[in-house]
């Protein structure tokens, strides 16, 4: 939205500036055109005055006066003056000069010497030539028609006139006298022919090279002479275009004789418009970039705390309850960060409390179990010692026999105590797995076979074993001894859970990254509370047991990088699920530098 | 003496490069040879005439010495120096300043020169200037167009204005003083008939008219023809070119030619003129085998003009400017040598060529 608004704003501004620039350019061009047209008209006025003066100078020339006097005589011979116009005209810097007899016949002509004898009747039309001044007209010359700025001065001798007609050519020399502002040019179309002729269009150096584009406008002027403005594109390149103002130049009878074309190049305007467009594009681009940066900054400002919160939550989920996030950003985000930190603090406190509670419970359980385990052998020891005391005091004769029996019992109970202490010691000294390729299916089959005789032992309800082992199960890196010990433990637990017989099922399946082994029984099942504490050391549901069996199983599975879980339903049975990776992850101790003693 | 032409060779067998050179060459030959026959052929050898060559620089200068053994008697003057290639202006100036005793003067300048006091002498009008429509050129192929051009030309204006009245309008191929029948050929312009013919033709054919670029008179006449033809609706463009080989005007449809009479006898003169026209105008201007009787001359002249291949324009005299020292000068007769053997110089005057 910001970008769209920016682009629209820039577009409107660029359009406005362009329109204003164009308007200013057109206005400036108009002023230049007006100035040039005024300059042309001033020049035309000056040259008219000059033409009148020069023709009057010819008329006042002694030779011309003599000619007039001679021609006024009866039977005058005009042939003697046939070559005079060329010489006199040249001397008076005139392009055209004609001496016309009273009857309108040409006596001598500078522009067309061979035209003597023919009539130029318009000169003899009754009018007061001094008041006419100079005027534009179309004149026939030896080289073809021309547009001339002529003046006429009659010389009257007696009842006859000698007309002196002279002037200058309207053409490129006329244009050369104009001072043109930069970017402007003045063209002149001489209306000499019946249709548009490219050679009749000239600038101050001669015929215009590209005259064809003017055909239409010149023809319009020829049909209806009037001031008009038009633009010639020349090419697809906008800078090549030129705007012209056409000024018709008419003769005395209103006939169109020439068209002055004042041209203004549109190159400068196009350059300005391009600069405006480039500037607009740069502003739009800059604005767009700025908008993107601001958007990124705003988004980052909003999302960074959220990202930090997400990262913190991820760390918490991975067990790092000490994770904290920086409290900053908008008030809501800061509040959220504070809440997150408070939550992790609470989780930390709860975990600490839970650990302490579990630790206390474990010690209590250990104490209870130790008390229980130690109490059983201590009671026979106490009773046996008391029997020895009583026998010595009351039956000395039987003391020897009692002594033998009692020491045997004492040794037996002491041995029992040693066993108890040994089991506790074994748990404390669980060895590290020695890895090798292990086929879990073979392990399961071997275990089932080991207990096969016990499943069908005489005197107890039979237990049926079922093996559902995946044939494509890959081997894993594991310690086969430890795994066998763990699996035997689970099978023993299952047998204990099925005093009335049942079905023991061993199932292996491949799982993502490792293998899955399931040991199920159809025994009495466990309560959820029992399931929760099942792997706690020294916890047992049985009357006789140390409560270390499943703890050892969990320890073995954990040492292999795996995990163990239990599912149970009272009256239905219990299933233990073990996942073992193909290869245990390296333990920190494995990477620790050796201290060198190999112990 | 000063002349305008530059004579590069005085060998009678050598061809002249221009009409002016040919005319000057003929006059010099007449001074060197004993006699010229009516048909233009020379009698005797070079040096058997009134003068012989004493110094010769082709194209520039010729010095002649009086021939003491001339059968007609030794000339009065001892020597003649002829400077060639002098411009009309220079010749007139030299005449006015007395630097030269004799010079040829363009006919169109004679009146002005005379008005400035130059002694002028003119021959009979024996130089014909004619417009010839060249055979084989399509633009001049229509006889009506040729007639229209001929009728549009105001020959009187050419004589009066361009030639300053030194000459006569020409309607035939021989002048009135020679044939006596020239009046039978109209010289009056008839622009109405010319326009009528032009209307009949239709279209807008343009005729290319050539003239000798070194001949001011031909240029002026050509320009006037353009004006007259234009008034009748005929477009003619002029083309200044050399006057020698026909290849120099091969692009022209028509051409102005100068045709000098080599003899006052009409039959001889006409035969010579037709002989000169024939290569240009084709069959219409061919001389018939019999031209002895006046009727035959007129018939041949009429036949040559009937197709309007040739439009005679003006007869122009040969004009000379003389210093006051020159005595017993007689205007040269047609076909005859300059009378230099008969003139003498007044020793009291200023020494001149």
Interface residues (C-beta under 8 A of the other chain):
Chain A: X79 X80 X82 X112 X113 X114 X115 X116 X117 X118 X142
Chain B: X111 X154 X157 X160 X161 X162 X164 X165 X220 X223 X224 X226 X227 X231
